[in-house]
Amino acid sequence: MRIRQAGPDDASAVARVHVRSWQVAFAGLVPQHYLDAMDPSHEESRWKSRIAGTRWPSSGVLVAESEAGIVGFASFAEESSAIAEIGTLYAMPEVWGAGIGKQLMAAALTTLGQADYAQAVLWVLEGNERARRFYEAAGWRPDGTAVVDTTGGAALNKLRYGHPLG
């Protein structure tokens, strides 16, 4: 497994991982009609723009690449001068439990530490027990901040988790 900075040519593969992971991870949490309508071809241009807009190491996209190609990715950006947000951390469901998420998380935290952020934050659906266990095992803790997300037309509670850097 190799973790590396994403390039514009990776946008299609990142979009495929994004859609496939959402459709499996969020089944029963996000409305099914929304998940069914997700299409990698619609996500590709958004990922191409996001990757092109990287200000490494303050913001960027990392990919996890195996002999099968890109099987996971993480993205991050500045929230404030001292805090970075990990906006995405997804892997193909077929490789869940293989340590790819842990490797991506470690690489993202290392990169954010090199960018001199003091803390990282991320948001997780309150009902996503699998993700919450993953983050908590990696040292992330809820900081008491919550918001309601209306993805797919449903009210979804999201919790913010924090992790010190350095």
LOPAKOL-261603 format. One record per atom (N, C-alpha, C): residue in three letters; x, y, z. Coordinates in steps of 0.001 Angstrom, whole numbers, padded with zeros to 6 digits, always signed. Atoms other than C-alpha are relative to their C-alpha. Last residue first. Layout:
<rs>
ALAXYZ ...
</rs>
This chain:
<rs>
GLY-001306-000393-000518 GLY+002205+017833+017344 GLY+000475-000821+001152 LEU-001122+000288+000906 LEU-001463+017661+016547 LEU+001289+000401+000684 PRO-001144-000914-000065 PRO-004431+017427+018911 PRO+001092-000440-000974 HIS-001222+000766-000247 HIS-007509+015511+017700 HIS+001164+000989+000052 GLY-001271-000698+000056 GLY-011067+016824+017621 GLY+001159-000931+000329 TYR-001058+000643-000771 TYR-014449+015331+016817 TYR+001280+000793-000170 ARG-001377-000379+000325 ARG-017485+017261+015625 ARG+000951-000696+000987 LEU-000808-000356-001153 LEU-020831+015501+015767 LEU+001397+000373-000455 LYS-001440+000195+000181 LYS-023346+015384+012942 LYS+000718+000519+001239 ASN-000847-000614-001026 ASN-027092+014905+013388 ASN+001457-000363-000261 LEU-001035+000917-000481 LEU-028922+014111+010160 LEU+000884+000721+001009 ALA-000758-000683-001044 ALA-032213+015810+009261 ALA+000960-001004+000622 ALA+000227+000477-001369 ALA-033317+014170+006027 ALA+000829+000834+000968 GLY+001293-000442-000502 GLY-033651+015881+002630 GLY-000325-000482+001403 GLY+001062+000876+000476 GLY-030870+013927+000931 GLY-001376+000359+000527 THR-000334+000759+001202 THR-028238+015680+003002 THR-001145-000944-000362 THR+001235+000396+000687 THR-029951+017915+005583 THR+000278-000730-001313 ASP-000268+000027+001440 ASP-027108+018230+008092 ASP-001280-000484-000671 VAL+000949+000820+000747 VAL-027879+019168+011705 VAL+000299+000188-001477 VAL+000799-000720+000994 VAL-024949+020412+013729 VAL-000990-000980-000608 ALA+000856+000805+000875 ALA-023094+019296+016852 ALA-000741+000917-000959 THR+000641-000778+001049 THR-020216+020646+018935 THR-000796-000942-000905 GLY+001257-000578-000465 GLY-019433+018828+022191 GLY-000733+000837-001040 ASP-000286-001234-000739 ASP-015767+018169+021427 ASP-001261+000726+000462 PRO+001026-001012+000282 PRO-016156+014516+020454 PRO+000290+001248+000844 ARG+001018-000136-001035 ARG-012805+012739+020856 ARG-001047+001030-000425 TRP+000898-001126+000216 TRP-010291+011392+018321 TRP-001055+000007+001106 GLY-000276-001124-000891 GLY-007581+009075+019645 GLY-000851+001238-000206 ALA-001173-000738+000490 ALA-007433+006542+016794 ALA+000287+001248+000845 ALA-001159+000897-000162 ALA-009783+004123+018601 ALA+001290+000688-000427 GLU-000312+000041-001427 GLU-012257+007040+018882 GLU+001193-000914+000281 TYR-000634-001253-000412 TYR-012103+007615+015144 TYR+000409-000031+001473 PHE-001284-000158+000691 PHE-012771+003978+014228 PHE+000725+001246+000487 ARG-000939+000930-000653 ARG-015509+003574+016871 ARG+001398+000143-000614 ARG-000304-000561-001315 ARG-017236+006716+015516 ARG+000962-000901+000764 ALA-000951-001104+000154 ALA-016961+005432+011963 ALA+000384+000575+001357 ARG-001256+000561+000510 ARG-018621+002106+012826 ARG+001068+001088-000099 GLU-000757+000615-001097 GLU-021274+003802+014971 GLU+001343-000554-000459 ASN-000996+000821+000681 ASN-022493+006065+012174 ASN+000949-000602+001043 GLY+000431+001386+000116 GLY-025625+007298+013944 GLY+000996-000932-000661 GLU+000204+000545-001337 GLU-024054+010579+015100 GLU-000361-001492-000052 LEU+001419+000170-000301 LEU-022841+011277+011594 LEU-000149-000687+001350 VAL+000465+001365+000208 VAL-019190+012274+011743 VAL-001490-000067+000345 TRP+001416+000180-000321 TRP-017478+015638+011421 TRP-000398-001427-000322 LEU+000774+000636+001056 LEU-013733+016231+011539 LEU-001426-000155+000499 VAL+001394+000329-000311 VAL-011287+018320+013510 VAL-000588-000752-001186 ALA+000806+000410+001142 ALA-007494+018676+013544 ALA-001410-000294+000509 GLN+001082+000968-000203 GLN-005501+020622+016081 GLN-000648-000326-001331 ALA-000036+000494-001379 ALA-002325+022694+016471 ALA-001021-001104+000225 TYR+001292-000086-000673 TYR-001759+023239+012738 TYR+000155-000576+001406 ASP+000027-000774-001254 ASP+001879+023767+011820 ASP-001391+000251+000567 ALA+000546-001309+000387 ALA+001668+022557+008194 ALA-000197+000907+001218 GLN-001055-000690+000747 GLN+003963+019678+009173 GLN-000455+001385-000455 GLY-001002-000408-000977 GLY+001366+018661+011771 GLY+001136+000760-000658 LEU+000559-001170-000681 LEU-001271+018653+009039 LEU+000942+000506+001087 THR-000040-001136+000924 THR+000890+016325+006931 THR-000508+001271+000683 THR-001407-000375+000152 THR+001438+013953+009865 THR+000128+001232-000890 LEU-000401-000678-001238 LEU-002287+013960+010656 LEU+001465+000438-000054 ALA+000657-001310-000054 ALA-003145+013169+007026 ALA+000433+000770+001243 ALA-000646-000867+000992 ALA-000562+010380+006827 ALA-000610+001398+000019 ALA-001349-000318-000486 ALA-001810+008806+010068 ALA+000714+000949-000954 MET+000138-000917-001134 MET-005435+009032+008906 MET+001378+000413+000507 LEU+000391-001311+000528 LEU-004602+007476+005528 LEU-000091+001026+001120 GLN-001159-000553+000711 GLN-002722+004623+007200 GLN-000301+001381-000560 LYS-001002-000383-001000 LYS-005535+004015+009698 LYS+001217+000623-000670 GLY+000479-001213-000664 GLY-008119+004055+006901 GLY+000998+000494+001030 ILE-000187-001106+000944 ILE-006055+001529+004943 ILE-000454+001322+000604 GLY-000960-000983-000492 GLY-005750-000831+007905 GLY+000218+001192-000910 ALA-001354+000373+000429 ALA-007368-003870+006246 ALA+001056+001012+000440 GLY-000607+000895-000972 GLY-010665-003568+008162 GLY+001424-000400-000345 TRP+000216-000411-001387 TRP-012506-002078+005215 TRP+000604-001043+000928 VAL-001270-000025-000740 VAL-010878-003182+001949 VAL-000160+000495+001436 GLU-000688+001282+000140 GLU-014010-004323+000054 GLU+001321-000051+000777 PRO+000478+000948-001015 PRO-015892-001309+001393 PRO+000732-001338-000039 MET+000920+000954+000612 MET-013687+000957-000752 MET-000442-001004+001066 ALA-000662+001125+000663 ALA-012090+003523+001493 ALA-001074-000884-000617 TYR+000814+001098+000512 TYR-013150+006940+002724 TYR+000872-001063-000647 LEU-000880+001146-000206 LEU-011735+009769+004815 LEU-000815-001225-000372 THR+000377+001334+000472 THR-013251+013119+003963 THR+001075-001004+000381 GLY+001338-000035+000573 GLY-013314+016660+005327 GLY-000488-001359-000470 ILE-000028+001153+000896 ILE-010352+016445+007665 ILE-001427-000138-000499 GLU+001116+000941+000023 GLU-010537+019942+009071 GLU+000292-001128-000977 ALA+000299+000556+001321 ALA-007467+021951+010011 ALA-001165-000972+000134 ILE+000814+001223+000089 ILE-007150+024180+013069 ILE-000228-000394-001452 ALA-000527+001041-000878 ALA-004534+026770+014063 ALA-000694-001347-000172 SER-001465+000039+000058 SER-004950+029397+011326 SER+000596-001124+000848 SER-000501-001271-000525 SER-008613+028490+010939 SER+001519-000109+000000 GLU+001221-000550-000587 GLU-010554+025725+009171 GLU+000297+001373+000593 GLU-000077-000888-001155 GLU-007705+024865+006828 GLU-001391+000410+000447 ALA-000140-001420+000327 ALA-008279+021944+004496 ALA+000043+000801+001291 PHE-000077-000892-001152 PHE-008235+018160+004456 PHE+000205+001419-000491 SER-000221-001396+000379 SER-008971+015276+002108 SER-000039+000864+001252 ALA+000326-000944-001066 ALA-008604+011539+002615 ALA+000245+001401-000533 PHE-000512-001370+000065 PHE-008558+008738+000071 PHE-000426+000779+001231 GLY+000423-000870-001082 GLY-009097+005014-000410 GLY+000572+001393-000185 VAL+001016+000688-000791 VAL-008765+002117-002857 VAL-000480+000838+001181 ILE+000357-000817-001158 ILE-006800+003751-005668 ILE-001170-000656+000727 GLY+000286-001410+000277 GLY-005444+001065-007996 GLY-000332+000736+001287 ALA+001313-000094+000641 ALA-005622-002741-007720 ALA-000362+001436-000389 GLU-000157+000515+001365 GLU-001879-002964-007015 GLU-001311+000062-000779 SER-000495+001381-000045 SER-002610-000728-004057 SER+000223-000451-001436 GLU-000090+000706+001276 GLU-003005+003044-003814 GLU+000593-001395+000229 ALA-000597+001292-000348 ALA-004186+005037-000828 ALA-000072-000846-001263 VAL+000618+001234+000482 VAL-004842+008612-001902 VAL+000788-001195+000513 LEU-000889+001157-000004 LEU-004156+011901-000135 LEU-000751-001193-000549 VAL+000651+001306+000086 VAL-006036+015096-000944 VAL+001101-001046-000046 GLY-000339+000963+001036 GLY-004900+018567-000035 GLY-000828-001258+000055 SER+001212+000664+000473 SER-004867+021555+002249 SER+000413-000977-001091 SER+001140-000561-000740 SER-002216+023241+004370 SER-001323-000619-000394 PRO+000684+001036-000767 PRO+000531+020909+003057 PRO-001198+000517+000785 TRP-000751+000965-000805 TRP+000025+021578+000161 TRP+001025+000694+000869 ARG-001078-000874-000486 ARG-002285+024316-001110 ARG+000821-000825+000988 THR-000824+000339-001155 THR-004561+022072-003188 THR+001032+001082+000300 GLY-000051-001140-000907 GLY-006928+023734-005648 GLY+000833-000226+001251 ALA-000751-001081+000651 ALA-006227+021191-008403 ALA+000182+001202+000930 ILE-001402+000424+000074 ILE-007336+018359-006108 ILE+000857+001105-000606 ARG-000525+000021-001362 ARG-010576+020149-005257 ARG+001481-000379+000007 SER-000171-001382-000483 SER-011254+021011-008868 SER+000624+000037+001383 LYS-001083-000563+000811 LYS-010677+017407-010041 LYS+000296+001434+000456 TRP-001274+000478-000550 TRP-012785+016175-007146 TRP+001184+000535-000795 ARG-000169-000609-001323 ARG-015734+018358-008157 ARG+001336-000425+000608 SER-000441-001385+000222 SER-015297+017322-011783 SER+000217+000727+001318 GLU-001365-000109+000507 GLU-015376+013630-010817 GLU+000464+001444-000167 GLU-000922-000416-001061 GLU-018491+013746-008625 GLU+001404+000311-000525 HIS+000421-001321-000470 HIS-021042+013650-011450 HIS+000948+000546+001059 SER-000247-000960+001082 SER-019202+010802-013212 SER-000436+001410+000395 PRO-001388-000474+000044 PRO-019037+008927-009905 PRO+000263+001031-001096 ASP-000640+000489+001218 ASP-022841+008809-009697 ASP+001432+000545-000049 MET-001414-000397+000077 MET-024969+009202-006565 MET+000650-000670-001197 ALA-000208-000991+001059 ALA-028683+008761-007306 ALA+001462+000430-000137 ASP+000190+000632+001307 ASP-028953+005526-005318 ASP+000291+000952-001155 LEU-001130+000906+000241 LEU-027455+007208-002239 LEU-000101-000638-001385 TYR-001187-000831+000181 TYR-029969+010062-002392 TYR+001204-000870-000344 HIS+000142-000644+001319 HIS-032931+007720-002919 HIS+001218+000873-000311 GLN-000451+000902+001061 GLN-031668+005630+000019 GLN-000097+000633-001383 PRO+001088+000539+000811 PRO-032021+008499+002499 PRO+000502-000799-001216 VAL+000343-001033+000979 VAL-028821+008807+004575 VAL-001131-000586-000858 LEU-000224-001265-000695 LEU-028474+006607+007680 LEU-000432+001181-000862 GLY+000750-000013-001244 GLY-029843+003222+006565 GLY+000188+001273+000810 ALA+001286+000688+000189 ALA-027141+002876+003922 ALA-000697-000083+001357 PHE+001120-000817-000444 PHE-024455+005422+004848 PHE-001366-000611-000279 ALA-000145-000482-001379 ALA-021406+003177+004771 ALA-001239+000723+000509 VAL-000024+001097-000970 VAL-022421+001216+001654 VAL-000004+000536+001434 GLN+001161+000861+000232 GLN-023539+003917-000776 GLN-000051-001164+000987 TRP+001229-000615-000505 TRP-021074+006374+000720 TRP-001170-000958-000125 SER-000063+000035-001462 SER-018124+004041+000159 SER-001247+000624+000622 ARG+000159+001382-000473 ARG-019095+003399-003458 ARG+000011-000058+001527 VAL+001376+000462+000208 VAL-019623+007095-004228 VAL-000207-001397+000581 HIS+000945-000851-000730 HIS-016371+008357-002708 HIS-001413-000565-000108 VAL-000101+000388-001409 VAL-014278+005457-004001 VAL-001025+000769+000825 ARG+000535+001366-000120 ARG-015520+006072-007555 ARG+000028-000469+001455 ALA+001460-000079+000103 ALA-014969+009843-007225 ALA-000635-001388+000139 VAL+000474-000549-001272 VAL-011401+009248-006023 VAL-001523+000076-000003 ALA-000098+001083-000985 ALA-010785+007005-009048 ALA-000483+000472+001374 SER+000986+001026+000350 SER-012053+009674-011447 SER-000008-001127+001027 ALA+001365-000437-000336 ALA-010132+012470-009715 ALA-001048-001067-000295 ASP+000590+000918-000976 ASP-006764+010665-009760 ASP-001474+000293+000271 ASP+000373+001239+000693 ASP-005576+012364-012968 ASP-000636-001025+000930 PRO+001240-000149+000756 PRO-005696+015705-011141 PRO-000452-001274-000721 GLY-000165-000893+001136 GLY-003007+014546-008681 GLY-001305+000058-000778 ALA+000792+000201+001214 ALA-003410+013038-005225 ALA+000373+001028-001059 GLN+000815-001165+000326 GLN-000625+013170-002639 GLN-000718-000268-001318 ARG-000663-001101+000702 ARG+000611+009714-001765 ARG-000978+001147-000201 ILE+000775-001217-000233 ILE-000120+006701+000434 ILE+000767+001133-000663 ARG-000743-001248+000078 ARG+001277+003419-000917 ARG-000977+001152+000227 MET+000855-001181+000000 MET+000000+000000+000000 MET+000891+001231+000000 
</rs>
